Amino acid sequence: MASKECSRAMPVELMCTRQATMKVARGLLGSPTALKLSGGFNRCQWRTVARQCQRHLSAQSRIPRRPTARTQISHFIQRRNASSDTAPTGTRLKNLLYGTGIILVTAFGYLYITDTRASIHQWLIVPTLRLLHSDPEEAHHAGIRYIKALYDFNLHPRERSKRDEEVGDLKIEVFGHVLNNPIGTSAGIDKNAEIPSPLFALGPAIVEVGGATPRPQTGNPKPRVFRIPSQNALINRYGLNSEGAEHVAMQLRERVRHYAYANGLGLEPESERQVLDGLADVPPGSLMSGRLLAVQIAKNKTTPDNDIDAIANDYVFCVDHLARYADILVVNVSSPNTPGLRDLQATAPLTAILSAVVDAAKLCPRKTKPAVMVKVSPDEDSDAQIEGICSAVWASGVDGVIVGNTTKKRPDTVPTGYVVPAKDQTALTETGGYSGPQMFGRTLDLVKKYRSRLDQAPVDDSKSTALSSASASESAPPKPPAGASAPATSDLADASAQRDAQRLKPLTDEAAKDSQQPLFKIPERHTSPETLESPSSSAPTPTTPPPKSTSTSRSTPTPTTSPPKSTSTSLPEQKVIFATGGITNGEQCLEILNAGASVCQTYTAMMYGGVGTVTRMKSEMREAMKKLEAQRPAPS
């Protein structure tokens, strides 16, 4: 009874839990048994229990409790919902602006960084690569890896301007193809054909890969590349390091197969054949309209220098594996870092090698055959040496010449009298081929000499024999039939014209329409008055008359009984010249074109100027052409 009264007397907020009550009771009566025997609490005892329960609960409330994971999640959801429900409109607008700004900055950064016009490529990327990779060769390989990886994710630098295709102010015709511009990249940038497509994305109309050797070879010992920053020049003695012709062919074939699959032709062998035969309406090498892929080939270092047949077999092996994937085959006989290679530029061995390459290219299992060019050294610059090389070109039926390579000589510094730093002076003492802006003057002179000589009639075979270091019996080219050891000049011209007519023009509707056009056609605006008055203008170059009259004048067939002089002026095809060596800007490229070349190739300029070099050069060419047109007097 007393316990019930006590419980009614206590306020509700002082009521304790059963566990707390039992704890206090044990303290008052000693044990639960004693509590049971006592029969209950009196009023005083209940008050004591209530006070101690209150103190006990107060102490428990001051002890921090560790929340459970479920409690934390529920509290977070509650707070988030409460914040979103109660967030003011200004905060929502601010978040929207921040998100939009991040998206715009990311998009603009992507467009800027992947554009070749961005100055970051020259002034940040190139110095960073040099800082991270002190060895120039390692920096070059790193750049190849970076570009290849970026291309796989569509993050590679590219020329976004479509002016080449839309305006067409730099278009030029080479080997029956109308190219978007007259700029190309030289071999050595992509030795093993790893990144031809990313290189085309930078804007050149011609990309040259290689040089490829029949069997893999490591080249010369490292270090073998040296920078001369004060002159923007390089010295290298690579020694034609290559993964081999089969590896390069595998790389190029994979590119063709990928193109066929991406354009809905499938992965069957027939799909590959259709692309290589030109049925996809693109050149089979570049796989891009208005562009050509050149593949450079060379002999192995271990092939005996005095065995011309073995050397020719090296080149033929490369042709058999690579010709079907190339628009142009480049025969390298001018590398200064392979012992005995430059000796092959004598008339007799050069004629034998080039004839073997031309014959092998004609057997290429493809509807359109690749053109063949020979790359000559800038150090063989005497009139007799140039005469001998041109004789071999005419006798073998080669389609053109690439004038220039690295030189064993060390040109004067630019500006004249400049004292290079001690580190650069040490690099200049290294053995190897030199490349840099200082070579431009020599390249320009060589282009003029080769243009003048190639525009003349082929010399008599006896004269070319006298220019050769070989004996008379060894110097007879293998092409003429037996019993014709000294063919007449007209016979050589006719044979060369027939070979050109059979091989150079691709079997397409566009080529058939333009079959009477010259192989290359420099735009009129490229031609300065000085060039028109130069000695080379006396030759039948396509820059002197208007294009229409040129086509008409060449529409008549070549007479077989005309004298040598008239034969040279009526030849249906003109030997093409590419120029490389010291070309660093658009104005220099225009000079090279006006001297008689069709294409300017660049290498060292890209090593120092970055991936935007080709775009910059084309922009400079357009600016120079505008200035030239502004200076011309208005027609009366």
Secondary structure, DSSP 4 states (H G I P E B T S, - for coil): -HHHHHHHHS-GGG---HHHHHHHHHHHHSSHHHHHHHTS--HHHHHHHHHHHHHHHHHHHHSPPPPPHHHHHHHHHHHHHHHHHH--HHHHHHHHHHHHHHHHHHHHHHHHHTBTT-THIIIIIHHHHHHH--SHHHHHHHHHHHHHHHHHTT-S-B----HHHHT-TT-EEETTEEES-SEEE-TTSSTTSS-HHHHHHTS-SEEEEEEE-SS-B--SPSP-EEEEGGGTEEEE-----BS-HHHHHHHHHHHHHHHHHHTT--SSHHHHHHHHTTTTSS-TTT-STT-EEEEEE---TTS-TT-HHHHHHHHHHHHHHHGGG-SEEEEE---TTSTTSGGGGSHHHHHHHHHHHHHHHHT-SSSSPPEEEEEE-SS--SHHHHHHHHHHHHHHT--EEEE---BSS-PPPSSTT----HHHHHHHTS-SEEESGGGHHHHHHHHHHHHHHHTSPPPPHHHHHHHSSS-TTTSS-SSSPTT-SS--HHHHHHHHHHHHHHHSS-SSHHHHHTTTS-S----GGG--HHHHTSGGGGS--TTSS-HHHHHHHT-SPPPSSS-HHHHHHS-S---EEEEESS--SHHHHHHHHHHT-SEEEESHHHHHH-TTHHHHHHHHHHHHHHHHHHHSPPP-
